[in-house]
Amino acid sequence: LSRGLGDVYKRQKNTPIDLVVLFATKEGRIINIEHMKKNTLVSYASSGPAKYALEVSKHSPLVDSAHTNDLILGIEHIPAAVH
């Protein structure tokens, strides 16, 4: 989970699995969903101002049930990523 203000960008450089990233506003509303391929240098960006980038396995049940404009309840309670 990444936290920030403004547009958020993600990359898969050294990630050995395909992931899905859900970009969300500070309220937890999903802005857009991107399917990231493993071990690539392609950058994926939020389509608007985002506070969160929630990365999940492409096999997660969340991938099939999450849609743009959905609200992620409780996202503000998830600890920020440590770099």
Residue pairs with C-beta under 8 A, 6 or more apart in sequence:
1 52
1 53
1 54
1 55
1 78
1 79
1 80
1 81
2 8
2 10
2 52
2 53
2 80
2 81
3 51
3 52
3 80
3 81
4 50
4 51
5 49
5 51
6 49
6 50
7 45
7 46
7 48
7 49
7 50
8 23
8 45
8 46
8 50
8 51
8 52
8 53
9 43
9 44
9 45
9 46
10 21
10 34
10 36
10 43
10 44
10 45
10 53
10 55
11 40
11 41
11 42
11 43
11 44
12 19
12 36
12 37
12 38
12 39
12 40
12 41
12 42
13 39
13 40
13 41
14 39
15 36
15 38
15 39
16 38
16 39
17 38
17 57
17 58
18 35
18 36
18 37
18 38
18 57
18 58
19 36
19 38
19 55
19 56
19 57
19 58
20 33
20 34
20 35
20 36
20 55
20 56
20 57
20 58
20 60
20 62
20 63
21 33
21 34
21 36
21 44
21 53
21 54
21 55
21 56
22 30
22 33
22 52
22 53
22 54
22 56
22 62
22 66
22 72
23 30
23 31
23 32
23 33
23 34
23 45
23 46
23 47
23 50
23 52
23 53
24 30
24 31
24 50
24 51
24 52
24 53
24 54
24 72
24 75
25 31
25 48
25 49
25 50
25 51
25 52
26 51
26 52
27 71
28 52
28 71
28 72
28 73
28 74
28 75
28 76
29 69
29 70
29 71
29 72
30 66
30 67
30 68
30 69
30 70
30 71
30 72
31 46
31 47
31 48
31 50
31 68
32 46
32 47
32 48
32 68
33 66
33 67
33 68
34 44
35 58
36 42
36 44
36 55
46 53
52 72
52 75
54 72
54 75
54 78
56 62
56 63
57 63
66 72
